[in-house]
């Protein structure tokens, strides 16, 4: 079975783990679609990329250009091909349509049994005109924008491209249910899972913070800081707990606007026990943070699922998460994390206090079968077979 798998830098930490398993079972052609503004994202740093728009570029041609080339090559080994193609930055443009035509010709020429998109992007509107394959499916990472933000480009893209799809794949039960509720698709909708982002564990750490004492209990929030991620909850919990838990240390690491009015007492704790690293965090710096962290916190106000959880799981770090959307679905209480309801004002405080005081929490780390790579790959191949047979 020949499969064309099309993904993007901003999903590559997710898709590389699927690719690593899928290549063992099918004849896999991987295409990573780039734009100039997304040459550096998640595990990919191709900032020195200098090839032309629409040119198919093999991984081997990027040996002296791509950061972590040797590690990416390990994941690519065993694939039938592993290629990159640059699209214009302007998605709604004649240049984008021309590039779509070139890309479709490449895919059509390989005659894949399955064409699998890692979500739809506006740049691909032209593909509806040129792509010949009939067994086409797409992942949907978010059935709707976070916090119900409007996105007319996304709406247009889905309206045009969804009829071309034979199946949809989502990555939490919550996402699947919302997708069906919103779009009412006639096509089959399947639920797979995110899997641990093991790629990060293979990187060498770069020191970002080293003022950790042997008795410190470190709570880490990492990732882009957005309002829906509920970072104010974490600040409030620290404010409630720091005086009675002298060994509690909270690290906030990520780029974004922090909208929080710090009381005077907390201002005195910044850079001491409340560490705020408000900038882009490199992957290697994240590795070091994971090594010094006791637990990761996701106090999100809404969510479908989260790559933060899967990154933490790759390092076998437990996660504290709110019971919103599908965020909590991977968590087994006390085995790989802890959950609380947003209705419980003291929910986060209680979990952190119990952990610091060692009133709860075991050393073991258990991952549900549904979140293991080989389990999801087996399900994915069955989805492919169903498409071909029907």
N, C-alpha and C positions, 0 to 999 in steps of 0.2 A: 504494500500500500504506500503510495507516494503522497506526501503531505507538504503543502506550502504553508508555512507558519509565518505570519507577518506581525511584528511587534515594534515597539518604540522605546527610546531610552528611558522615558519616565515610568515604564512598566518592566524594565529589563531585570531588575532584582527579583521580581516575581516570575517572569517568563523563563529566565535562565534555568530555574530549578525544574520546571516542567520539561524544557528542552532536554535537559540532562537525562531524564528518564525516557522521554518519548523517542529519542534517537535510537534507543535500544530495541524498539518494537516496530518502527516504521522507517521508510526511506524519507528522511526529513530534510527539506530545504528551508532554511531560515533566512528571513529578510528583515533587517532592522532599518526602519524608515527614520531618516534624520531630517531636521531642519537646522538652520544656522543657530537658532535660539535654543535648540535642545541638543547641542553637541556634548554638553556636560550635564548629566542627570543620573540619579541613582548610582549604579555601578559603572557607568560609562563615562569616560572622559576622552573625547575625540576632538578636543579644542583646536588641534593642529590639522584637522581634516581639510584637505585642499582639492578635493575632486569635484568634478562638474555635476550640476543638477542633472538627475536622470541617468547618471553613469552607475552601472552595477559594479561594486567594488568588493572583492573577496577579502576575508579577514586577513589573509596572508599579506596583502598589500598594505596593511596598516600596522605591520610589526613595529616600525619605528615611530608610529604616530599615536597609537592607542595606549593609554595608561592601563596597567595590569594585563597587558597583552597575553602573557604566558598563561595566566589563570583563565582568562576568557577562552584561550585556545584549548585548554583542558576540557572545558564544557562543550566546545565546538567539535572536538575530535569525535568521530563516529557519526556526525551529521553528513548527509549527502553533499550539502553545501551550506555555507554560512556567509551571508552577504550583507552589504550596506548599500543604501540608495538615498541620495539627498533630494528632498523636495524643496520647492521655493518657500520662503517664509510666508508669503501671502497665499492663504489657502483658497480664497475666492478670486482666482486670476486665470488668465489664459495660459500662463506658464505652468500653473499647477495642473491644468487639464492636459497639456502636452506631456508633462512628466507622468501623469496617470496613464496616458496611452502607451508610453515607453515601458512603464512598469507592468501594465497588463500584458503587453506583448511578451515580456520575459516570463511571466507566470504561465501564460497560455502555452508558450513554447515547451515548458517542462511537462505539460499534460498531467497535473496532479489529480489524484482521485478526490482529494479534500483540499479546500482552501480555508484556512483558519486565521481569522483576524483577532488580534488581541485588543478588541474594542474598535469602534469606528471613529475616524477623525475627518474633519471637514476637507482636508486635502484630497480625500478619496472620492469625492462626489463624482469626479469624472470616470472613476472605475466602473460605475454602473453601466456606462456606455460601451466599455471595451473588454471587460472581463467575461470570458466565455464559459468558465466552469459553472456547473449547476449545484454541486455539493459544497455550498459555502455556509460557514457558520461564524459567529463572532462571540467573543467574551464581552460582557458588560460589567465593568467594575463598579459603576454607580448608577442605579436606576434613575436617580434624580440628583440634582446638585445639592451640595451640603447646605443646610439651613434654608432650603427652598429658593436659592438664588436663581434668577432667570438667566438663561443662556440661549439666545436665539440661534446661534451658530450650531450648537449641539442639537437643538430641536430640528433645525433644517436638515442636518446631516442624517439624523435618525429617520426623519420622514422620508428622505430620498433612498437611503441605503437599506433600511430594515426589510422592505419587501423583497430585496435580493437574497436575504438570508433564509436558510432552511432550518436552522436551529440557533438557539441562544444559550449561552452558558453564564451563570452567575455564581458568586462565591460566598454566599451565606443564605440560609433559609429566609432570613428577613429580606435580603435583596431580591430573591426570587419572587416572593410574595408581592413586594412592592412593584416589581417590574410587570408582573401579570396584572396587577390592579391598575397600573397606569396605562399600559400599552395594549392590554387584551390581545396578545398575539395569537394568530392561528397556528404558527409554527410551534414545534416542541421547545420547551424550556427546561434546561437541566441545571442541577446544582452540583458544583464541585466545591473545592475548598482551596484557600490559600495554603501554602506549605511553608515551613521554616526557610528563611532566606539564608541558607548555609554559605553562600558566596562570601558574605561578610566575615565569617569566622576564619577564612583562609587568608585574610589580609594581615599584614604586619601592623601592630598598633603604633600610633604616634601620640606622644604625651600631650595632653591638653590640660590636665589638672592632676596634681600630685599631693595636695595637702590633706591626705587621708590618714587618720589615726587608727590604730588597731581596733579600738572599740567603736568606731563610727558605724552607724547604720545609714547607708546611702540610698535615697529614693531618687530615681532619675525620670525626668520628663525630657524626651527628645523629639526632634522633628520640627517641621515648619510650624510656627506659632500662628494660629488663627483663632478667631473668637469662638468658633464652635467646639474647639478642643478643651474648653473649660479650665484653662490654666488658673483662673481666679480661684477656683475651688481649692487648688493645691496651695496657693498662697494663703488662703484663709485657714486651711488645715495646719499649715506650718505655724501660723500666728497663734492658733489654739494650742499647739503642742510643744513648741520649742522650749518653753520654760520648764516644763516637767519632764522633758526627754532631752537631757543635755548631750546625748550622743547622736541625736538625729541630725542628718545633713541632707539638704535637698539641692539637687542640681537641675537647673533648667538650661537646656542646650538646644538652640535652634534660631533660625532667622525668622523675623516677623515682628509686628508691633505688639508690645506688651501694654495692654490697657488696664492698668491697676494703680490705684492711688495708695502707695505704701504708707502705713502709719509710721510715726517716728520710731517706735520700738523696732519695727522690721528693717528700717533703713540702717540701723546699727548692725544688723545681722548679715546684710548683703556683703558678699565676698568673704564672709567668715563661715557661717553655717547655711546661708542661703546663697548659693552660687549661681549667678546668672551669666551665661555665655551667649549673648544675644547676637549671633552672627551665623553665617553658613558653617556647618560642621562637616569636615571631610570624613570620608569613610574610615580612614585610618584613625582619626580622632575618636570616632564613634566606637571603634573596637576597644580603645583604651578606656573609654567611659564604661563600656559593658563589663570590662574586667574588674573595675573597682565598685560596681553597683551591686546592691543587695536585691533591689526590686525595681521594676519599671512601672510607672503609673500612666494611665490613660483616662483622665477624668472628663471624657468627651460628653458634649451635650447632645450630639447626634452623630451617627456613624452607620456605615453599611458593614464594613469589615476593616481591618487595619493591617498595613504592612509593618507598623511599629510592633504590634503583637508578634508577628512572625519573625521579625528581626530579633526580638527578645528571646523567643522560643529557640531560635538557632543557637543562641549562647546558653540555653537552658536556664534563662532567668525568668522567674515568675512575674506575672503582671497583675496589677490592680486595675480593674476596668469598671466602668459604669454599665448598667444593664440597659443599654440603648441600642436600637437597631440590631445588627448582627455582631457587634463588637465583642459581646460576652460569649458567643457560641463556642469558641474553641476552649473555653476555660473549664477545667475540672476543679472545683473548690479545694483549695489547699494542696492540690497535686501539681498544678502549673499556674495557679493564680487565685485571685479573689475578686468577687464582684459586689457591687452595692447599687442601690436604687437612688436616682436623683431626688426622689421624694424624701429620702433619709438625709437630713442636713448634717448629721454626724457620722454618716456611713464611712467616708474616707478617713476621718479622724480615728474612728474605732479600729479599722483595719491596720492603719499605720502604728497606732499605739500598741495593739496586741502583738504585732510583729517585732517592734523594737523591744518590748518587754518579754518577748519569747513566749507569749501565752498561746500562740498558734503558729502554725507553719512547720512543715516537715522538710527534710533535706532532699527527699526523693523528687524527681521530676518526671511526670508521665504525660505523654502526648496522645490524644485521641487518634484512633486508627484513621478517621476521616481526614486528618491533617497530615498524613504521611504521603510522601511523593509517589511511591509505587502504587499505593491504593488509588490515588486520583488518576494516575496514568492509565491504570487498568480500566477505570470507568470511562476515561476519555476515548480510549480505543474502541470501546463498545459503542459510544456515541457515533464515532466515525463509521463503524460497521453498519449501524442502523441507517445512517444517511445514504450509504452506498446501496444498501439492499432496498430502500424505499424510493 
